[in-house]
Each structure stands twice: as C-alpha cells, then as structure tokens.
Amino acid sequence: MIIDVHAHYDDEAFATDLEDVMAKLKEENIIAISSSSSIESSKENIEIAKKYDTIYITVGIHPHEAKDAPNDFEDVLFEFARFEKNVAIGEIGLDYHYDFSPRDVQKEVFIRQIEVAKALNLPIVVHSREAHKETLDILLENAVGKIPVLIHCYSGSVEMSRILRKHGIYISVGGVVTFQNAKKLIEVVKEYPLELLMLETDSPYLTPHPHRGKRNDSTYLKYVIQKIAQIKEISEDLVIEKTTQNAKNFFGIK
C-alpha cells in the first residue's frame, strides 16, 4: 500500500472523472487523504469519502479562507471532525506569499483550529508558505508535544528543517522534489529522517517531472518515490514501507 497524505479530490479539476481516478487508485493500491480548505470543502470531502474506499479526509480552514471563517466555525469543525474517515484537522496554517487573508486573522484561525484538534486528540496538517518562523512559533507554543504535527509540501530552509526534526515534526514531500530547481528541498530530504517523512501529491497541483503541466493525481507518487530513493540512496520499497507506516501511525489508519 502507498499513502498519499495530501490531495484535493474535492477540487473542480476532478469534477468530470473522479470515479475513473478513484478506480485507478484502487487498482494501484493507493490510499489518499483529501485535504479540506474551508467549511464547504470539508462538506464535499465528507461526501467523497463516503463514496470511495480509497479516500480518507482532513477537515479544516486554509489560511487563504481564514477571512471568511464563520464566527462559530469551531462548532462546525467539531461536528465534521467526528466523521469516521476524518483523520486530522487540516489544512491549517499561514500563507504570507499571497496574503489572501489578513495575517492577524490567519494566526487567530490557525490557533483556534489547533485547539479543536487538541480537544479531539487529532493530528494537524499544516500549510506554511513564506511564514516559517511564525508558523513554528505558533506550533511550539500551542501544538508540539501535545498533538502530532505534519507540515505538508515543505518549502522552508535546510536550517529550519533541522529545528523541525528536533521537535519530532513530520514533513511530507511531493512533486516539487523532482523539479530542476529543487536543490534546497533535495538537501532537506537528504538530511530528514525517513521516520519523519511522508509522501504527498497536493493533487491536482504540483505534478512531478516528467508530467509537469498535466493534472496531478495520486498515481504520480511513483516519481516522488523514485526521487526520494535516489536522494537517500535507499530502495524504493523501503521508501514505500517507511512512509506508509509513518502515515498509518500518524493518522491512525489501519
């Protein structure tokens, strides 16, 4: 089994052929975790997970959507998070690249969602873009040592990754590691313990080389696996074995 810990199968890019994509995942023995970005996205992912055996989900509000979060969003998340195939609160965090939501609002919504996760004893899946120090500060104060933490699609420095691993924070790696300009991420992957690594696609985005420009899906994980095996000078089977076990343990998938 291979586990894609971060995809977006509620995205409109899959609106016309989701059933075909899910059939491919089942055929290739791939489980995917479809990550939510808003209250509406969380609803959609719940319906997808009800329909397909290959899908688990996370529920949460992305920093882009933080400004539109209803005042009582915790009540809604508590309800959604109890869905039997929900495995985490996510994706939550900070995005200072686009600043689609004011930074103070992003921080508030991030922290409030961490509190939901702690109350339910669920892990969190974190989005952090150009806000790595602020993200880490919030995590250290509110989450680390209390609940498991995964930073998806890690884009920070090698130096920051060394701090993360000291605190037992997981990172997931996707198609970006196959890009020609991925030198920094390659150094991170080389150093980061396999025991703290997971695989993702961020489908339908970030399609790995040699398929850049196409819509991404979880079947393209094989290119990420190949690259990680090459970087760490280990077998692809070991990459699959360790990352799958990490995901099972982190998310409580049996």
Salt bridges, closest charged atoms under 4 A:
ASP17 OD1 - ARG215 NH1 2.82
GLU19 OE1 - LYS51 NZ 3.99
GLU40 OE1 - LYS43 NZ 3.93
GLU47 OE2 - LYS50 NZ 3.26
ASP53 OD2 - LYS26 NZ 3.55
ASP68 OD2 - LYS67 NZ 3.74
GLU74 OE2 - ARG112 NE 2.57
GLU91 OE2 - HIS6 NE2 3.02
GLU91 OE2 - HIS8 NE2 3.16
GLU91 OE1 - HIS62 NE2 3.62
GLU91 OE1 - HIS127 ND1 3.06
GLU91 OE1 - HIS152 NE2 2.93
ASP95 OD2 - HIS64 NE2 3.74
ASP95 OD2 - HIS127 NE2 2.69
ASP99 OD1 - ARG103 NE 2.99
GLU108 OE2 - ARG112 NH1 2.86
GLU115 OE2 - LYS118 NZ 2.92
GLU130 OE2 - HIS97 ND1 2.62
ASP137 OD2 - LYS133 NZ 2.78
GLU187 OE2 - LYS190 NZ 3.54
GLU191 OE2 - ARG162 NH2 2.66
GLU191 OE1 - ARG165 NH1 3.15
GLU200 OE2 - HIS152 ND1 3.09
ASP202 OD1 - HIS6 NE2 3.64
ASP202 OD1 - HIS8 NE2 3.11
ASP217 OD2 - LYS24 NZ 3.33
